[in-house]
Amino acid sequence: MFANTPEPPYYAVIFTSIKNDQDEGYGAMSEKMLKLVQQQKGFLGVESAREEVGITVSYWKDRASIQTWKANLEHLKAQEKGKSAWYKDYKIRIAKVERDYEK
Amino acid sequence: MFANTPEPPYYAVIFTSIKNDQDEGYGAMSEKMLKLVQQQKGFLGVESAREEVGITVSYWKDRASIQTWKANLEHLKAQEKGKSAWYKDYKIRIAKVERDYEK
């Protein structure tokens, strides 16, 4: 259920978003991207939840892996559609995980 | 709606959790902690959503502010109750935000 991340350091991409009412194609694209991201080099896992805001945190080995995923052609199409149609607003934060612990 | 964070660098605490069925007192404590955290030195904002997993990301000026909040007496009581009663599982990641951008 939680992303099974290794010992720090590793990277987190915190994607916070608010959706538009326009939802067409969103579910299918989400599933497609979820499959595709799992094939990316350096991808470690993802956690996601949505209420008023959506929060998706993906985890990565390093910043180079994040850059490569951002430039992926299929992902670029999804980003463009997200920007023009699905998301009213979003914010992306790239962060280096320095420490983690659990219950 | 989004946390109004300053220019990086700043810190993010990514708290991922799965709740137990036992829910007594949880809502009241959440509200209490949300009020209290906003009075803490170095607190920058918080974003939260829950579906299968809950994700709460709080933002902080530096790691010292995070440590001070973790050791706050009222917060320690909440943490203890969370550990013993409300949360089936949780994971906490402390990360330095190096870059951010938005729509």
N, CA and C atoms of all chains as a GROMACS GRO file, in nm:
protein
  618
    1MET      N    1   0.083  -0.120   0.000
    1MET     CA    2   0.000   0.000   0.000
    1MET      C    3   0.087   0.125   0.000
    2PHE      N    4   0.188   0.127   0.087
    2PHE     CA    5   0.284   0.236   0.083
    2PHE      C    6   0.390   0.202  -0.020
    3ALA      N    7   0.451   0.304  -0.076
    3ALA     CA    8   0.564   0.282  -0.166
    3ALA      C    9   0.677   0.219  -0.086
    4ASN      N   10   0.733   0.114  -0.142
    4ASN     CA   11   0.838   0.039  -0.073
    4ASN      C   12   0.975   0.099  -0.108
    5THR      N   13   1.003   0.212  -0.049
    5THR     CA   14   1.124   0.288  -0.082
    5THR      C   15   1.246   0.236  -0.005
    6PRO      N   16   1.365   0.254  -0.062
    6PRO     CA   17   1.488   0.208   0.003
    6PRO      C   18   1.532   0.305   0.114
    7GLU      N   19   1.646   0.278   0.173
    7GLU     CA   20   1.705   0.372   0.268
    7GLU      C   21   1.729   0.508   0.201
    8PRO      N   22   1.700   0.619   0.268
    8PRO     CA   23   1.735   0.750   0.212
    8PRO      C   24   1.887   0.762   0.196
    9PRO      N   25   1.932   0.851   0.105
    9PRO     CA   26   1.852   0.948   0.031
    9PRO      C   27   1.791   0.892  -0.098
   10TYR      N   28   1.674   0.944  -0.131
   10TYR     CA   29   1.609   0.923  -0.260
   10TYR      C   30   1.521   1.046  -0.285
   11TYR      N   31   1.451   1.051  -0.394
   11TYR     CA   32   1.374   1.172  -0.427
   11TYR      C   33   1.223   1.149  -0.424
   12ALA      N   34   1.149   1.255  -0.391
   12ALA     CA   35   1.003   1.256  -0.396
   12ALA      C   36   0.956   1.368  -0.487
   13VAL      N   37   0.859   1.338  -0.573
   13VAL     CA   38   0.790   1.442  -0.650
   13VAL      C   39   0.650   1.454  -0.593
   14ILE      N   40   0.622   1.568  -0.531
   14ILE     CA   41   0.492   1.592  -0.468
   14ILE      C   42   0.406   1.671  -0.568
   15PHE      N   43   0.304   1.606  -0.620
   15PHE     CA   44   0.217   1.668  -0.721
   15PHE      C   45   0.081   1.693  -0.657
   16THR      N   46   0.049   1.821  -0.633
   16THR     CA   47  -0.078   1.861  -0.572
   16THR      C   48  -0.164   1.923  -0.681
   17SER      N   49  -0.291   1.882  -0.689
   17SER     CA   50  -0.373   1.932  -0.800
   17SER      C   51  -0.519   1.953  -0.761
   18ILE      N   52  -0.584   2.040  -0.837
   18ILE     CA   53  -0.730   2.057  -0.828
   18ILE      C   54  -0.784   2.033  -0.968
   19LYS      N   55  -0.880   1.941  -0.978
   19LYS     CA   56  -0.934   1.903  -1.110
   19LYS      C   57  -1.038   2.003  -1.159
   20ASN      N   58  -1.051   2.010  -1.291
   20ASN     CA   59  -1.164   2.076  -1.353
   20ASN      C   60  -1.284   1.981  -1.354
   21ASP      N   61  -1.403   2.033  -1.392
   21ASP     CA   62  -1.519   1.945  -1.408
   21ASP      C   63  -1.496   1.854  -1.529
   22GLN      N   64  -1.425   1.906  -1.627
   22GLN     CA   65  -1.393   1.832  -1.750
   22GLN      C   66  -1.308   1.710  -1.716
   23ASP      N   67  -1.365   1.592  -1.736
   23ASP     CA   68  -1.301   1.471  -1.686
   23ASP      C   69  -1.273   1.370  -1.797
   24GLU      N   70  -1.314   1.404  -1.920
   24GLU     CA   71  -1.310   1.307  -2.030
   24GLU      C   72  -1.170   1.256  -2.059
   25GLY      N   73  -1.156   1.126  -2.053
   25GLY     CA   74  -1.028   1.064  -2.084
   25GLY      C   75  -0.930   1.060  -1.968
   26TYR      N   76  -0.968   1.121  -1.857
   26TYR     CA   77  -0.874   1.133  -1.744
   26TYR      C   78  -0.842   0.997  -1.681
   27GLY      N   79  -0.948   0.918  -1.656
   27GLY     CA   80  -0.928   0.788  -1.590
   27GLY      C   81  -0.839   0.695  -1.672
   28ALA      N   82  -0.867   0.688  -1.803
   28ALA     CA   83  -0.788   0.602  -1.892
   28ALA      C   84  -0.643   0.648  -1.896
   29MET      N   85  -0.623   0.781  -1.904
   29MET     CA   86  -0.486   0.833  -1.910
   29MET      C   87  -0.413   0.806  -1.778
   30SER      N   88  -0.482   0.820  -1.667
   30SER     CA   89  -0.420   0.792  -1.536
   30SER      C   90  -0.369   0.650  -1.529
   31GLU      N   91  -0.452   0.557  -1.572
   31GLU     CA   92  -0.412   0.415  -1.571
   31GLU      C   93  -0.293   0.390  -1.662
   32LYS      N   94  -0.298   0.452  -1.781
   32LYS     CA   95  -0.190   0.438  -1.878
   32LYS      C   96  -0.058   0.491  -1.820
   33MET      N   97  -0.064   0.607  -1.757
   33MET     CA   98   0.057   0.667  -1.700
   33MET      C   99   0.109   0.585  -1.582
   34LEU      N  100   0.016   0.530  -1.503
   34LEU     CA  101   0.057   0.448  -1.389
   34LEU      C  102   0.134   0.324  -1.435
   35LYS      N  103   0.086   0.264  -1.545
   35LYS     CA  104   0.160   0.149  -1.601
   35LYS      C  105   0.296   0.191  -1.655
   36LEU      N  106   0.296   0.302  -1.728
   36LEU     CA  107   0.418   0.348  -1.794
   36LEU      C  108   0.525   0.390  -1.692
   37VAL      N  109   0.482   0.457  -1.588
   37VAL     CA  110   0.579   0.508  -1.490
   37VAL      C  111   0.652   0.394  -1.420
   38GLN      N  112   0.580   0.282  -1.405
   38GLN     CA  113   0.640   0.168  -1.335
   38GLN      C  114   0.751   0.100  -1.416
   39GLN      N  115   0.756   0.134  -1.545
   39GLN     CA  116   0.863   0.080  -1.630
   39GLN      C  117   0.984   0.172  -1.636
   40GLN      N  118   0.974   0.289  -1.574
   40GLN     CA  119   1.083   0.386  -1.586
   40GLN      C  120   1.200   0.350  -1.495
   41LYS      N  121   1.317   0.376  -1.548
   41LYS     CA  122   1.439   0.356  -1.472
   41LYS      C  123   1.442   0.453  -1.354
   42GLY      N  124   1.471   0.399  -1.237
   42GLY     CA  125   1.483   0.485  -1.120
   42GLY      C  126   1.353   0.508  -1.045
   43PHE      N  127   1.238   0.457  -1.100
   43PHE     CA  128   1.110   0.472  -1.031
   43PHE      C  129   1.103   0.378  -0.911
   44LEU      N  130   1.062   0.431  -0.796
   44LEU     CA  131   1.061   0.351  -0.672
   44LEU      C  132   0.922   0.319  -0.620
   45GLY      N  133   0.822   0.402  -0.657
   45GLY     CA  134   0.687   0.377  -0.607
   45GLY      C  135   0.605   0.504  -0.610
   46VAL      N  136   0.475   0.490  -0.579
   46VAL     CA  137   0.385   0.606  -0.583
   46VAL      C  138   0.273   0.588  -0.481
   47GLU      N  139   0.230   0.699  -0.423
   47GLU     CA  140   0.117   0.701  -0.330
   47GLU      C  141   0.024   0.814  -0.373
   48SER      N  142  -0.108   0.791  -0.364
   48SER     CA  143  -0.200   0.888  -0.420
   48SER      C  144  -0.333   0.892  -0.345
   49ALA      N  145  -0.390   1.010  -0.327
   49ALA     CA  146  -0.523   1.026  -0.268
   49ALA      C  147  -0.583   1.157  -0.317
   50ARG      N  148  -0.717   1.160  -0.329
   50ARG     CA  149  -0.783   1.284  -0.371
   50ARG      C  150  -0.908   1.310  -0.289
   51GLU      N  151  -0.919   1.429  -0.232
   51GLU     CA  152  -1.045   1.480  -0.176
   51GLU      C  153  -1.066   1.618  -0.241
   52GLU      N  154  -1.061   1.725  -0.162
   52GLU     CA  155  -1.068   1.858  -0.227
   52GLU      C  156  -0.948   1.878  -0.319
   53VAL      N  157  -0.832   1.844  -0.265
   53VAL     CA  158  -0.712   1.845  -0.350
   53VAL      C  159  -0.668   1.701  -0.373
   54GLY      N  160  -0.599   1.680  -0.480
   54GLY     CA  161  -0.536   1.551  -0.506
   54GLY      C  162  -0.389   1.563  -0.471
   55ILE      N  163  -0.336   1.459  -0.409
   55ILE     CA  164  -0.192   1.456  -0.380
   55ILE      C  165  -0.137   1.325  -0.433
   56THR      N  166  -0.043   1.333  -0.524
   56THR     CA  167   0.028   1.215  -0.572
   56THR      C  168   0.175   1.235  -0.543
   57VAL      N  169   0.233   1.141  -0.467
   57VAL     CA  170   0.377   1.149  -0.440
   57VAL      C  171   0.443   1.030  -0.509
   58SER      N  172   0.531   1.058  -0.601
   58SER     CA  173   0.608   0.951  -0.664
   58SER      C  174   0.752   0.959  -0.612
   59TYR      N  175   0.815   0.841  -0.604
   59TYR     CA  176   0.948   0.833  -0.545
   59TYR      C  177   1.047   0.784  -0.650
   60TRP      N  178   1.168   0.840  -0.646
   60TRP     CA  179   1.267   0.820  -0.751
   60TRP      C  180   1.406   0.805  -0.693
   61LYS      N  181   1.489   0.731  -0.764
   61LYS     CA  182   1.627   0.710  -0.723
   61LYS      C  183   1.707   0.840  -0.720
   62ASP      N  184   1.685   0.924  -0.822
   62ASP     CA  185   1.764   1.047  -0.832
   62ASP      C  186   1.693   1.148  -0.923
   63ARG      N  187   1.745   1.268  -0.933
   63ARG     CA  188   1.682   1.372  -1.013
   63ARG      C  189   1.691   1.343  -1.162
   64ALA      N  190   1.796   1.274  -1.205
   64ALA     CA  191   1.809   1.239  -1.347
   64ALA      C  192   1.691   1.152  -1.392
   65SER      N  193   1.650   1.057  -1.308
   65SER     CA  194   1.535   0.971  -1.340
   65SER      C  195   1.406   1.054  -1.352
   66ILE      N  196   1.391   1.151  -1.266
   66ILE     CA  197   1.273   1.238  -1.270
   66ILE      C  198   1.271   1.318  -1.401
   67GLN      N  199   1.386   1.370  -1.440
   67GLN     CA  200   1.397   1.447  -1.564
   67GLN      C  201   1.364   1.362  -1.686
   68THR      N  202   1.414   1.240  -1.687
   68THR     CA  203   1.388   1.150  -1.800
   68THR      C  204   1.239   1.119  -1.812
   69TRP      N  205   1.173   1.094  -1.700
   69TRP     CA  206   1.028   1.070  -1.699
   69TRP      C  207   0.951   1.193  -1.744
   70LYS      N  208   0.991   1.310  -1.700
   70LYS     CA  209   0.923   1.434  -1.740
   70LYS      C  210   0.930   1.454  -1.892
   71ALA      N  211   1.038   1.407  -1.955
   71ALA     CA  212   1.059   1.427  -2.099
   71ALA      C  213   1.007   1.310  -2.184
   72ASN      N  214   0.954   1.206  -2.120
   72ASN     CA  215   0.898   1.091  -2.193
   72ASN      C  216   0.784   1.138  -2.286
   73LEU      N  217   0.786   1.093  -2.411
   73LEU     CA  218   0.692   1.146  -2.511
   73LEU      C  219   0.546   1.121  -2.476
   74GLU      N  220   0.514   1.000  -2.431
   74GLU     CA  221   0.376   0.971  -2.392
   74GLU      C  222   0.335   1.055  -2.271
   75HIS      N  223   0.428   1.071  -2.181
   75HIS     CA  224   0.402   1.150  -2.060
   75HIS      C  225   0.386   1.298  -2.094
   76LEU      N  226   0.460   1.346  -2.193
   76LEU     CA  227   0.446   1.486  -2.236
   76LEU      C  228   0.304   1.513  -2.289
   77LYS      N  229   0.250   1.415  -2.364
   77LYS     CA  230   0.111   1.429  -2.414
   77LYS      C  231   0.014   1.438  -2.297
   78ALA      N  232   0.036   1.353  -2.196
   78ALA     CA  233  -0.051   1.354  -2.077
   78ALA      C  234  -0.038   1.486  -2.002
   79GLN      N  235   0.084   1.535  -1.989
   79GLN     CA  236   0.105   1.663  -1.920
   79GLN      C  237   0.031   1.776  -1.991
   80GLU      N  238   0.038   1.776  -2.125
   80GLU     CA  239  -0.026   1.882  -2.203
   80GLU      C  240  -0.178   1.879  -2.184
   81LYS      N  241  -0.234   1.757  -2.187
   81LYS     CA  242  -0.380   1.742  -2.168
   81LYS      C  243  -0.418   1.782  -2.026
   82GLY      N  244  -0.335   1.746  -1.932
   82GLY     CA  245  -0.358   1.784  -1.792
   82GLY      C  246  -0.363   1.934  -1.776
   83LYS      N  247  -0.269   2.000  -1.840
   83LYS     CA  248  -0.258   2.146  -1.830
   83LYS      C  249  -0.376   2.216  -1.898
   84SER      N  250  -0.414   2.166  -2.017
   84SER     CA  251  -0.516   2.236  -2.096
   84SER      C  252  -0.658   2.198  -2.056
   85ALA      N  253  -0.677   2.075  -2.001
   85ALA     CA  254  -0.815   2.028  -1.981
   85ALA      C  255  -0.848   1.983  -1.838
   86TRP      N  256  -0.768   1.894  -1.780
   86TRP     CA  257  -0.812   1.826  -1.659
   86TRP      C  258  -0.788   1.901  -1.529
   87TYR      N  259  -0.678   1.977  -1.525
   87TYR     CA  260  -0.642   2.041  -1.398
   87TYR      C  261  -0.672   2.191  -1.399
   88LYS      N  262  -0.748   2.232  -1.301
   88LYS     CA  263  -0.772   2.375  -1.280
   88LYS      C  264  -0.643   2.440  -1.230
   89ASP      N  265  -0.573   2.367  -1.148
   89ASP     CA  266  -0.451   2.420  -1.088
   89ASP      C  267  -0.364   2.302  -1.041
   90TYR      N  268  -0.235   2.320  -1.044
   90TYR     CA  269  -0.147   2.220  -0.984
   90TYR      C  270  -0.015   2.282  -0.940
   91LYS      N  271   0.050   2.211  -0.853
   91LYS     CA  272   0.183   2.254  -0.806
   91LYS      C  273   0.269   2.129  -0.792
   92ILE      N  274   0.394   2.140  -0.837
   92ILE     CA  275   0.485   2.026  -0.832
   92ILE      C  276   0.608   2.065  -0.751
   93ARG      N  277   0.643   1.979  -0.656
   93ARG     CA  278   0.761   2.005  -0.572
   93ARG      C  279   0.855   1.886  -0.581
   94ILE      N  280   0.982   1.914  -0.606
   94ILE     CA  281   1.082   1.809  -0.616
   94ILE      C  282   1.170   1.815  -0.492
   95ALA      N  283   1.172   1.705  -0.416
   95ALA     CA  284   1.233   1.708  -0.283
   95ALA      C  285   1.321   1.586  -0.259
   96LYS      N  286   1.430   1.608  -0.189
   96LYS     CA  287   1.522   1.500  -0.156
   96LYS      C  288   1.488   1.444  -0.018
   97VAL      N  289   1.448   1.318  -0.012
   97VAL     CA  290   1.414   1.256   0.116
   97VAL      C  291   1.543   1.228   0.192
   98GLU      N  292   1.554   1.288   0.309
   98GLU     CA  293   1.677   1.276   0.388
   98GLU      C  294   1.662   1.171   0.498
   99ARG      N  295   1.536   1.148   0.541
   99ARG     CA  296   1.514   1.060   0.655
   99ARG      C  297   1.374   1.003   0.644
  100ASP      N  298   1.355   0.878   0.684
  100ASP     CA  299   1.219   0.826   0.694
  100ASP      C  300   1.209   0.726   0.809
  101TYR      N  301   1.087   0.711   0.860
  101TYR     CA  302   1.063   0.611   0.964
  101TYR      C  303   0.915   0.575   0.960
  102GLU      N  304   0.884   0.461   1.025
  102GLU     CA  305   0.745   0.414   1.018
  102GLU      C  306   0.700   0.357   1.151
  103LYS      N  307   0.571   0.322   1.157
  103LYS     CA  308   0.514   0.263   1.278
  103LYS      C  309   0.581   0.131   1.305
  104MET      N  310  -0.588   2.698  -0.127
  104MET     CA  311  -0.609   2.552  -0.131
  104MET      C  312  -0.476   2.479  -0.122
  105PHE      N  313  -0.378   2.526  -0.202
  105PHE     CA  314  -0.243   2.472  -0.190
  105PHE      C  315  -0.170   2.549  -0.081
  106ALA      N  316  -0.074   2.483  -0.020
  106ALA     CA  317   0.011   2.553   0.076
  106ALA      C  318   0.089   2.662   0.003
  107ASN      N  319   0.088   2.781   0.059
  107ASN     CA  320   0.151   2.896  -0.004
  107ASN      C  321   0.298   2.904   0.040
  108THR      N  322   0.378   2.817  -0.017
  108THR     CA  323   0.518   2.804   0.025
  108THR      C  324   0.608   2.906  -0.045
  109PRO      N  325   0.719   2.942   0.019
  109PRO     CA  326   0.811   3.040  -0.039
  109PRO      C  327   0.901   2.975  -0.146
  110GLU      N  328   0.994   3.051  -0.199
  110GLU     CA  329   1.094   2.994  -0.290
  110GLU      C  330   1.173   2.884  -0.219
  111PRO      N  331   1.202   2.773  -0.286
  111PRO     CA  332   1.289   2.671  -0.226
  111PRO      C  333   1.428   2.728  -0.200
  112PRO      N  334   1.504   2.669  -0.107
  112PRO     CA  335   1.472   2.546  -0.036
  112PRO      C  336   1.384   2.567   0.089
  113TYR      N  337   1.302   2.466   0.115
  113TYR     CA  338   1.226   2.454   0.240
  113TYR      C  339   1.203   2.305   0.259
  114TYR      N  340   1.136   2.265   0.367
  114TYR     CA  341   1.120   2.123   0.396
  114TYR      C  342   0.975   2.074   0.384
  115ALA      N  343   0.960   1.946   0.349
  115ALA     CA  344   0.830   1.880   0.345
  115ALA      C  345   0.833   1.758   0.435
  116VAL      N  346   0.728   1.739   0.515
  116VAL     CA  347   0.710   1.615   0.589
  116VAL      C  348   0.593   1.541   0.524
  117ILE      N  349   0.624   1.427   0.462
  117ILE     CA  350   0.523   1.348   0.392
  117ILE      C  351   0.477   1.238   0.487
  118PHE      N  352   0.352   1.249   0.533
  118PHE     CA  353   0.296   1.153   0.629
  118PHE      C  354   0.190   1.069   0.556
  119THR      N  355   0.223   0.942   0.533
  119THR     CA  356   0.132   0.851   0.464
  119THR      C  357   0.075   0.755   0.568
  120SER      N  358  -0.057   0.732   0.568
  120SER     CA  359  -0.114   0.650   0.676
  120SER      C  360  -0.232   0.566   0.629
  121ILE      N  361  -0.255   0.457   0.700
  121ILE     CA  362  -0.375   0.376   0.683
  121ILE      C  363  -0.443   0.371   0.819
  122LYS      N  364  -0.571   0.410   0.822
  122LYS     CA  365  -0.644   0.417   0.947
  122LYS      C  366  -0.694   0.279   0.993
  123ASN      N  367  -0.710   0.267   1.124
  123ASN     CA  368  -0.785   0.155   1.181
  123ASN      C  369  -0.935   0.185   1.173
  124ASP      N  370  -1.018   0.086   1.204
  124ASP     CA  371  -1.161   0.111   1.213
  124ASP      C  372  -1.190   0.200   1.334
  125GLN      N  373  -1.107   0.184   1.436
  125GLN     CA  374  -1.122   0.263   1.560
  125GLN      C  375  -1.100   0.411   1.530
  126ASP      N  376  -1.208   0.490   1.544
  126ASP     CA  377  -1.201   0.627   1.497
  126ASP      C  378  -1.228   0.729   1.609
  127GLU      N  379  -1.257   0.679   1.728
  127GLU     CA  380  -1.304   0.766   1.837
  127GLU      C  381  -1.202   0.874   1.874
  128GLY      N  382  -1.248   0.996   1.867
  128GLY     CA  383  -1.163   1.109   1.906
  128GLY      C  384  -1.072   1.159   1.795
  129TYR      N  385  -1.072   1.088   1.683
  129TYR     CA  386  -0.977   1.121   1.577
  129TYR      C  387  -1.006   1.258   1.513
  130GLY      N  388  -1.133   1.283   1.481
  130GLY     CA  389  -1.171   1.408   1.415
  130GLY      C  390  -1.139   1.530   1.501
  131ALA      N  391  -1.173   1.521   1.629
  131ALA     CA  392  -1.148   1.633   1.721
  131ALA      C  393  -0.998   1.657   1.736
  132MET      N  394  -0.922   1.548   1.747
  132MET     CA  395  -0.777   1.564   1.761
  132MET      C  396  -0.716   1.622   1.634
  133SER      N  397  -0.763   1.580   1.517
  133SER     CA  398  -0.714   1.634   1.391
  133SER      C  399  -0.731   1.785   1.386
  134GLU      N  400  -0.852   1.830   1.424
  134GLU     CA  401  -0.880   1.974   1.422
  134GLU      C  402  -0.790   2.049   1.520
  135LYS      N  403  -0.773   1.989   1.638
  135LYS     CA  404  -0.689   2.051   1.742
  135LYS      C  405  -0.545   2.065   1.692
  136MET      N  406  -0.494   1.958   1.630
  136MET     CA  407  -0.356   1.960   1.582
  136MET      C  408  -0.340   2.058   1.465
  137LEU      N  409  -0.443   2.067   1.380
  137LEU     CA  410  -0.437   2.160   1.268
  137LEU      C  411  -0.428   2.304   1.317
  138LYS      N  412  -0.502   2.336   1.424
  138LYS     CA  413  -0.493   2.471   1.482
  138LYS      C  414  -0.355   2.494   1.544
  139LEU      N  415  -0.310   2.394   1.618
  139LEU     CA  416  -0.184   2.406   1.693
  139LEU      C  417  -0.064   2.419   1.598
  140VAL      N  418  -0.066   2.340   1.492
  140VAL     CA  419   0.050   2.340   1.401
  140VAL      C  420   0.067   2.476   1.333
  141GLN      N  421  -0.047   2.543   1.311
  141GLN     CA  422  -0.041   2.673   1.244
  141GLN      C  423   0.023   2.782   1.330
  142GLN      N  424   0.034   2.754   1.460
  142GLN     CA  425   0.100   2.850   1.551
  142GLN      C  426   0.249   2.822   1.565
  143GLN      N  427   0.296   2.715   1.506
  143GLN     CA  428   0.436   2.676   1.525
  143GLN      C  429   0.530   2.762   1.442
  144LYS      N  430   0.644   2.792   1.501
  144LYS     CA  431   0.748   2.867   1.433
  144LYS      C  432   0.800   2.783   1.315
  145GLY      N  433   0.810   2.844   1.200
  145GLY     CA  434   0.865   2.775   1.085
  145GLY      C  435   0.764   2.696   1.004
  146PHE      N  436   0.638   2.690   1.049
  146PHE     CA  437   0.533   2.619   0.974
  146PHE      C  438   0.492   2.702   0.853
  147LEU      N  439   0.487   2.638   0.735
  147LEU     CA  440   0.457   2.710   0.611
  147LEU      C  441   0.322   2.676   0.550
  148GLY      N  442   0.268   2.558   0.584
  148GLY     CA  443   0.140   2.519   0.526
  148GLY      C  444   0.123   2.369   0.524
  149VAL      N  445   0.003   2.323   0.487
  149VAL     CA  446  -0.025   2.179   0.487
  149VAL      C  447  -0.127   2.146   0.378
  150GLU      N  448  -0.113   2.028   0.319
  150GLU     CA  449  -0.207   1.976   0.219
  150GLU      C  450  -0.240   1.833   0.258
  151SER      N  451  -0.366   1.794   0.241
  151SER     CA  452  -0.408   1.665   0.293
  151SER      C  453  -0.520   1.603   0.210
  152ALA      N  454  -0.517   1.471   0.191
  152ALA     CA  455  -0.625   1.398   0.124
  152ALA      C  456  -0.622   1.254   0.172
  153ARG      N  457  -0.740   1.190   0.175
  153ARG     CA  458  -0.744   1.049   0.215
  153ARG      C  459  -0.838   0.970   0.126
  154GLU      N  460  -0.792   0.859   0.070
  154GLU     CA  461  -0.879   0.758   0.007
  154GLU      C  462  -0.840   0.626   0.072
  155GLU      N  463  -0.782   0.533  -0.004
  155GLU     CA  464  -0.731   0.411   0.061
  155GLU      C  465  -0.621   0.445   0.160
  156VAL      N  466  -0.529   0.528   0.114
  156VAL     CA  467  -0.427   0.581   0.204
  156VAL      C  468  -0.455   0.729   0.228
  157GLY      N  469  -0.411   0.778   0.341
  157GLY     CA  470  -0.414   0.921   0.368
  157GLY      C  471  -0.275   0.978   0.343
  158ILE      N  472  -0.271   1.094   0.281
  158ILE     CA  473  -0.143   1.163   0.261
  158ILE      C  474  -0.157   1.305   0.316
  159THR      N  475  -0.074   1.338   0.412
  159THR     CA  476  -0.068   1.475   0.462
  159THR      C  477   0.075   1.524   0.442
  160VAL      N  478   0.089   1.634   0.368
  160VAL     CA  479   0.221   1.692   0.350
  160VAL      C  480   0.223   1.827   0.420
  161SER      N  481   0.309   1.841   0.520
  161SER     CA  482   0.325   1.971   0.586
  161SER      C  483   0.458   2.030   0.543
  162TYR      N  484   0.462   2.162   0.535
  162TYR     CA  485   0.581   2.232   0.484
  162TYR      C  486   0.640   2.318   0.595
  163TRP      N  487   0.774   2.321   0.598
  163TRP     CA  488   0.846   2.384   0.708
  163TRP      C  489   0.967   2.461   0.658
  164LYS      N  490   1.002   2.562   0.734
  164LYS     CA  491   1.117   2.646   0.700
  164LYS      C  492   1.248   2.566   0.703
  165ASP      N  493   1.263   2.480   0.805
  165ASP     CA  494   1.388   2.405   0.822
  165ASP      C  495   1.364   2.282   0.910
  166ARG      N  496   1.466   2.198   0.924
  166ARG     CA  497   1.451   2.076   1.002
  166ARG      C  498   1.436   2.103   1.152
  167ALA      N  499   1.496   2.211   1.199
  167ALA     CA  500   1.484   2.246   1.341
  167ALA      C  501   1.336   2.270   1.378
  168SER      N  502   1.262   2.338   1.290
  168SER     CA  503   1.119   2.363   1.316
  168SER      C  504   1.042   2.231   1.321
  169ILE      N  505   1.078   2.137   1.235
  169ILE     CA  506   1.011   2.006   1.234
  169ILE      C  507   1.037   1.932   1.366
  170GLN      N  508   1.161   1.937   1.410
  170GLN     CA  509   1.198   1.871   1.536
  170GLN      C  510   1.123   1.930   1.655
  171THR      N  511   1.112   2.062   1.657
  171THR     CA  512   1.041   2.130   1.768
  171THR      C  513   0.894   2.089   1.771
  172TRP      N  514   0.833   2.082   1.654
  172TRP     CA  515   0.692   2.040   1.645
  172TRP      C  516   0.676   1.893   1.688
  173LYS      N  517   0.768   1.809   1.647
  173LYS     CA  518   0.762   1.667   1.685
  173LYS      C  519   0.766   1.650   1.837
  174ALA      N  520   0.838   1.740   1.905
  174ALA     CA  521   0.857   1.729   2.050
  174ALA      C  522   0.753   1.808   2.130
  175ASN      N  523   0.662   1.878   2.061
  175ASN     CA  524   0.556   1.954   2.129
  175ASN      C  525   0.470   1.860   2.216
  176LEU      N  526   0.443   1.899   2.342
  176LEU     CA  527   0.378   1.807   2.436
  176LEU      C  528   0.239   1.763   2.392
  177GLU      N  529   0.158   1.858   2.343
  177GLU     CA  530   0.024   1.822   2.296
  177GLU      C  531   0.033   1.730   2.174
  178HIS      N  532   0.130   1.761   2.090
  178HIS     CA  533   0.150   1.680   1.969
  178HIS      C  534   0.199   1.540   2.004
  179LEU      N  535   0.282   1.529   2.108
  179LEU     CA  536   0.329   1.396   2.153
  179LEU      C  537   0.213   1.308   2.197
  180LYS      N  538   0.116   1.370   2.267
  180LYS     CA  539  -0.004   1.294   2.309
  180LYS      C  540  -0.080   1.244   2.186
  181ALA      N  541  -0.094   1.331   2.086
  181ALA     CA  542  -0.164   1.294   1.962
  181ALA      C  543  -0.088   1.182   1.890
  182GLN      N  544   0.043   1.193   1.884
  182GLN     CA  545   0.125   1.090   1.818
  182GLN      C  546   0.106   0.955   1.887
  183GLU      N  547   0.104   0.956   2.020
  183GLU     CA  548   0.089   0.832   2.097
  183GLU      C  549  -0.045   0.766   2.068
  184LYS      N  550  -0.150   0.849   2.067
  184LYS     CA  551  -0.285   0.798   2.039
  184LYS      C  552  -0.293   0.747   1.894
  185GLY      N  553  -0.230   0.817   1.805
  185GLY     CA  554  -0.227   0.774   1.665
  185GLY      C  555  -0.162   0.638   1.651
  186LYS      N  556  -0.052   0.620   1.720
  186LYS     CA  557   0.024   0.496   1.713
  186LYS      C  558  -0.052   0.379   1.776
  187SER      N  559  -0.115   0.405   1.892
  187SER     CA  560  -0.180   0.296   1.965
  187SER      C  561  -0.321   0.267   1.916
  188ALA      N  562  -0.390   0.367   1.860
  188ALA     CA  563  -0.533   0.347   1.830
  188ALA      C  564  -0.574   0.375   1.685
  189TRP      N  565  -0.539   0.490   1.632
  189TRP     CA  566  -0.602   0.534   1.506
  189TRP      C  567  -0.538   0.478   1.380
  190TYR      N  568  -0.407   0.461   1.382
  190TYR     CA  569  -0.339   0.422   1.259
  190TYR      C  570  -0.299   0.275   1.260
  191LYS      N  571  -0.340   0.206   1.156
  191LYS     CA  572  -0.295   0.068   1.136
  191LYS      C  573  -0.149   0.068   1.095
  192ASP      N  574  -0.115   0.168   1.016
  192ASP     CA  575   0.021   0.176   0.965
  192ASP      C  576   0.048   0.321   0.922
  193TYR      N  577   0.172   0.363   0.931
  193TYR     CA  578   0.208   0.493   0.876
  193TYR      C  579   0.356   0.498   0.840
  194LYS      N  580   0.388   0.592   0.757
  194LYS     CA  581   0.527   0.615   0.720
  194LYS      C  582   0.549   0.766   0.708
  195ILE      N  583   0.661   0.812   0.760
  195ILE     CA  584   0.692   0.954   0.760
  195ILE      C  585   0.824   0.975   0.688
  196ARG      N  586   0.822   1.069   0.593
  196ARG     CA  587   0.944   1.100   0.518
  196ARG      C  588   0.973   1.249   0.530
  197ILE      N  589   1.097   1.281   0.562
  197ILE     CA  590   1.138   1.420   0.576
  197ILE      C  591   1.227   1.455   0.458
  198ALA      N  592   1.183   1.556   0.382
  198ALA     CA  593   1.246   1.583   0.252
  198ALA      C  594   1.270   1.732   0.232
  199LYS      N  595   1.381   1.762   0.170
  199LYS     CA  596   1.416   1.901   0.140
  199LYS      C  597   1.369   1.937  -0.001
  200VAL      N  598   1.276   2.031  -0.010
  200VAL     CA  599   1.226   2.073  -0.141
  200VAL      C  600   1.332   2.158  -0.211
  201GLU      N  601   1.376   2.111  -0.326
  201GLU     CA  602   1.485   2.179  -0.398
  201GLU      C  603   1.432   2.266  -0.511
  202ARG      N  604   1.313   2.232  -0.561
  202ARG     CA  605   1.259   2.302  -0.677
  202ARG      C  606   1.108   2.289  -0.675
  203ASP      N  607   1.036   2.393  -0.718
  203ASP     CA  608   0.891   2.379  -0.736
  203ASP      C  609   0.846   2.463  -0.853
  204TYR      N  610   0.733   2.423  -0.911
  204TYR     CA  611   0.673   2.503  -1.018
  204TYR      C  612   0.525   2.469  -1.024
  205GLU      N  613   0.448   2.556  -1.091
  205GLU     CA  614   0.304   2.534  -1.093
  205GLU      C  615   0.246   2.569  -1.230
  206LYS      N  616   0.117   2.539  -1.245
  206LYS     CA  617   0.048   2.566  -1.371
  206LYS      C  618   0.049   2.716  -1.396
   0.00000   0.00000   0.00000
